[in-house]
């Protein structure tokens, strides 16, 4: 299908980017042409264009106006002068995390806060609004005729951030003392001191997942210890023999390793060298990253995958989109070469931020998956220490139940490598 976009510097690159993502989503083969006379569909702010967009929105972006309060005055859609929805511009704003650019609404870790977000304002944290925009746009007769999309069941990108492996002695030990269970305390001590750290449970996790025909990714920290009064990295040495053995066992299996970029100032290059095993993907520790700055660092490192785009304090869609995608580079006007797979569900969101129990996590995850059961990749994170027998015992039960739910609902796992292969597209 031949597409013409008006040669307006305020929006040419942005519109080509978002329409390419729309076309990929709907499996429409497109080619951009230079002359409107050669096109089957035209996009721009002029009366003769087939799809009209709001010029003022893009002019405001060029002038550094990014806040959602500016662009969304009446509803959760950018509107044209006649009040109709501008689906392309709305999708571009949301998927590209425009609200986060130069925002001062950050927490103590420098993370953009859910409390100040578009999603909070319109109560849309669990709404795949970009997909709604794409679905609405595809109702145009010429686009619906060309769409080849057939939505199968959603898939699950399951992962584990390896923050701590030695915490069991203190945390599980103290838990058993509070419960007046010296027998369990003895079990904790024997396991950790004679065998191996209880939370270095990669083999156990892989066994549980294999029984549900699932695989996952383990993200490893290469830096150890406190960074400052608020931030800590891992409690293990990445060169420890038992840690290296766990990493090697993953590398030789269908499971995958990834870098858990630390809170230290080391570059990606330094940390990837410390990891000493080839990986394609990353997740930032604490989800402490700024897309405006850190997407470029991921690109420069040559990584092909990232899964850091999620709110620590709420589950759902940080960019209102349910599929992996190539983020937009505002400096080059093109897409980055890596794939971002937004993070949707995280155990610590419920335990640390919402102060809810493991049953709430289980129910919320199932409800979220049921709501988005077709055509998406849903990213679920369980830290390794939550898949254990004492302090976090309820969470290992929730984890088992979720694996059972995924299996029975035919929600299959998808890996970093598979996502890269399936969701990378040229435009």
Helices and strands as residue ranges (DSSP letters): E 2-5, H 12-26, E 31-33, G 36-38, E 41-44, E 51-52, H 55-62, H 68-71, H 87-95, G 98-100, G 114-116, H 118-122, H 129-137, H 141-146, E 155-162, H 168-178, H 182-190, I 191-195, H 202-210, E 217-220, H 241-251, E 256-261, H 268-275, E 281-284, G 285-287, H 291-300, E 305-306, E 328-329, E 334-335, E 339-340, E 345-346, H 347-348, I 349-353, H 358-371, E 377-381, G 384-386, H 393-408, H 416-423
